[in-house]
Amino acid sequence: GRHFPLAVLDEASQATEPASLVPVMAKVESLVLVGDPQQLAPTVRSPDAAALGLDTPLFTRLQAMGLTPLLLDTQY
């Protein structure tokens, strides 16, 4: 019965899609995915799961659907 206004998923490009959907199922109003799609992909050991597309992170899938990520180009 908990409700959260915001959830931040760090290293989202390394998280499997089912793991990324956990905050969505927790009744979150806004979800921020933070990650670098040029870094390591999620580790999926099951060939069956990989064949079903579970080795594609939600971060990458949303980009493929046309969602443009914001690029952070300044590091402090």
C-alpha positions as MATLAB code, in Angstrom:
seq = 'GRHFPLAVLDEASQATEPASLVPVMAKVESLVLVGDPQQLAPTVRSPDAAALGLDTPLFTRLQAMGLTPLLLDTQY';
ca = [
       0.000    0.000    0.000;
       2.982    2.361   -0.140;
       3.188    5.098   -2.738;
       6.399    6.839   -3.811;
       6.606   10.098   -5.770;
      10.009    9.229   -7.298;
      12.329    6.264   -7.720;
      15.872    6.448   -9.111;
      17.339    3.297  -10.639;
      21.115    3.664  -10.818;
      23.162    1.536  -13.234;
      19.943    0.978  -15.184;
      21.811   -0.149  -18.281;
      23.191   -3.091  -16.275;
      19.858   -4.085  -14.732;
      17.679   -6.737  -16.295;
      14.263   -5.566  -17.408;
      12.386   -7.548  -14.715;
      14.591   -5.958  -12.031;
      13.920   -2.510  -13.483;
      10.181   -3.061  -13.308;
      10.192   -3.594   -9.531;
       9.881    0.168   -8.779;
       7.090    0.491  -11.341;
       5.136   -2.211   -9.553;
       5.614   -0.290   -6.277;
       3.294    2.515   -7.445;
       5.936    5.086   -8.348;
       4.794    8.331   -9.991;
       8.117    9.060  -11.705;
      10.973    6.706  -12.524;
      14.451    7.985  -13.376;
      16.792    5.523  -15.073;
      20.472    6.419  -14.733;
      23.082    4.499  -16.655;
      25.546    4.362  -19.507;
      24.364    2.185  -22.394;
      27.974    1.978  -23.602;
      28.981    0.109  -20.435;
      28.421   -3.522  -19.485;
      25.090   -5.126  -20.300;
      23.172   -7.123  -17.686;
      24.486  -10.557  -16.789;
      21.967  -13.167  -17.902;
      23.265  -16.712  -17.463;
      20.294  -18.559  -18.900;
      20.360  -18.999  -22.685;
      16.576  -19.420  -22.578;
      16.132  -16.095  -20.783;
      18.505  -14.391  -23.228;
      16.557  -15.869  -26.155;
      13.416  -14.282  -24.700;
      15.120  -10.876  -24.686;
      15.762  -10.677  -20.952;
      19.357   -9.676  -21.646;
      18.124   -6.323  -22.986;
      17.835   -3.695  -20.243;
      14.714   -1.527  -19.977;
      17.032    1.459  -20.518;
      17.993    0.149  -23.982;
      14.470   -0.977  -24.837;
      13.070    2.501  -24.101;
      15.750    4.071  -26.308;
      14.830    1.680  -29.127;
      11.202    2.804  -28.752;
      12.231    6.423  -29.374;
      12.755    7.803  -25.877;
      15.772   10.100  -26.058;
      18.024    9.987  -22.995;
      19.579   13.107  -21.515;
      23.356   13.142  -21.714;
      25.293   14.390  -18.725;
      28.433   15.893  -20.211;
      29.962   17.566  -17.153;
      31.620   15.664  -14.345;
      32.608   17.186  -11.025;
];
